[in-house]
Amino acid sequence: MFLCNICNRKRNGCALEKVRAMKVGNGLTPGISMGAIASKKAKERILELIEAGVKEGAKLILDGRGVKVEGCPGGFYIGPC
């Protein structure tokens, strides 16, 4: 999710709280907002894109790159960034 610096703080804060409340895990489990990435290759590509954005000056308000999901040690997960 991208929050641009043009948006006002009130709107950003509201969106940020909603993103913070997202739960990462098995997408078939009730209450889970974000499931696994489809493949290792897809996860690696997403991580490359996040890193490219950071190198170009993007600021991560949340960093879900190292998210761990209990019971799914081999899953391909990325939390909100």
VENTA-V555371 format. One line per field, one symbol per residue. ss: DSSP state (@ for helix, = for strand, . for the rest). phi: phi as a letter, one per 20 degrees, with the letter a starting at -180 (. if undefined). Layout:
ss->???
phi->???
This chain:
ss->........@@@@@@@@@@@@...=.........=.....@@@@@@@@@@@@@@@@..........................
phi->.ddeffffffffffffffffffddrffeegneecefffbffffgfffffffffffeofdefccefdfddgncfdfddcegc
